[in-house]
Amino acid sequence: MSDLSPVIADLPAAQRQRLAYIEFRLWFLGEVARRDVLERFQIASAAGTRDLALYMELAPANARYERKAYRWQPGFVPLFEHPVERVLAALTRGFGAGEPVGDGDMALLPHAMPARLNQPPLDTLATVTRAIAAGQALQLTYHSMQRGPQQREIVPHALVDSGLRWHARAFDRSKGHFRDLVLTRMEAVRPAPQPLAPDEQGSADTQWHQMVALRLLPHPAHPHPASIERDFGMRGGHLDVSLRAAVAGHVLRQWQVDCSADAHLRGPQYRLWLADAAPLRGVGSAALAPGYA
């Protein structure tokens, strides 16, 4: 990052957004032209010209002008923060601004992503997210894998992405505790009239607020530990992660971390081993962790 943060912070928010887009295209696509800025933000030609000129004034070494476009230069130093998750989302799904994003029609690069087998209906999602935003309870039919459809009252306070499906983190009034409920298993979701008790609110969800520190190592049975260290960006042969207790089991299952005490799980999918399972004691989601007992 550059030392121009105060200068950039004084610019209007809309102009900062346009400058960040110019930088994004330079860094990750190798070039940016005035038409790219005009098409993305629907601004006048003169405004796009000014934005490009300002970016070059702030970071003259980042690009060179060649054949009606600005080209990335070695030694590029970004002016803005570009979180990896947002970069990949923009490259593979497009930026979007209310436009429907479908079969990669807005993607900036060819890509392939594993598809979720099902997505929650938007009406269900909207009802749940409104309840989270307003601090309200919901009534619904929930299709349990063990007991089939059942009537529930829940108090949702957050969304959880397990990597396979979306959940609502909620207080379940029928169970008397906080748990994760899969959005695609919800039916006939509607507001519940009963007000919230203090112990039903998100602030009372101790597993949500508790952080667990875990140390991951290359799996002892893997023949190429150095490759695993490289793959996961390990330092000193290990990777330390801090996770919410409520989602720790989801993450460990998604990354297929062997959580057995003696690293006995076998298979090419087990590239990581949890060095010490003690931090998972008392963690409700630990039941999802491979090999944990």
LINVENLIN-V19360 format. One record per pair of residues at least 12 apart in sequence whose C-alpha atoms are under 6 Angstrom apart, sorted by sequence separation. I is the first residue (numbers start at 1). GAP is how many residues later the second one is. D is the distance in whole Angstrom. If there is no record, write none. Layout:
((I	GAP	D) (I	GAP	D))
This chain:
((94	12	5) (140	12	5) (168	12	6) (93	13	6) (94	13	5) (139	13	6) (156	13	6) (157	13	6) (167	13	6) (168	13	5) (34	14	6) (62	14	5) (93	14	5) (139	14	5) (156	14	4) (167	14	5) (256	14	6) (92	15	5) (138	15	6) (155	15	5) (167	15	4) (257	15	5) (258	15	5) (259	15	5) (91	16	6) (138	16	5) (154	16	6) (155	16	5) (167	16	5) (257	16	5) (91	17	5) (137	17	6) (154	17	5) (166	17	6) (91	18	6) (137	18	4) (154	18	5) (154	19	6) (153	20	6) (217	21	5) (216	22	6) (216	23	5) (132	24	6) (215	24	6) (132	25	5) (215	25	5) (214	26	6) (214	27	5) (213	28	6) (171	29	6) (213	29	5) (212	30	6) (212	31	5) (259	31	6) (260	31	5) (211	32	5) (258	32	6) (259	32	5) (260	32	5) (211	33	5) (212	33	6) (258	33	6) (259	33	5) (210	34	6) (211	34	6) (210	35	6) (33	36	4) (208	36	6) (249	36	5) (253	36	5) (32	37	6) (249	37	5) (252	37	5) (32	38	5) (207	38	5) (208	38	5) (245	38	6) (31	39	5) (207	39	5) (246	39	6) (249	39	5) (31	40	4) (249	40	5) (30	41	6) (31	41	6) (30	42	5) (143	42	5) (142	43	6) (142	44	5) (141	45	6) (157	45	5) (26	46	5) (141	46	5) (140	47	6) (140	48	5) (140	49	4) (139	50	6) (139	51	5) (138	52	6) (139	52	6) (219	52	5) (138	53	4) (139	53	5) (218	53	6) (219	53	5) (138	54	5) (218	54	5) (219	54	5) (137	55	5) (217	55	6) (217	56	5) (216	57	6) (216	58	5) (216	59	6) (215	60	6) (120	63	6) (120	64	5) (1	77	5) (2	77	5) (1	78	5) (162	88	5))
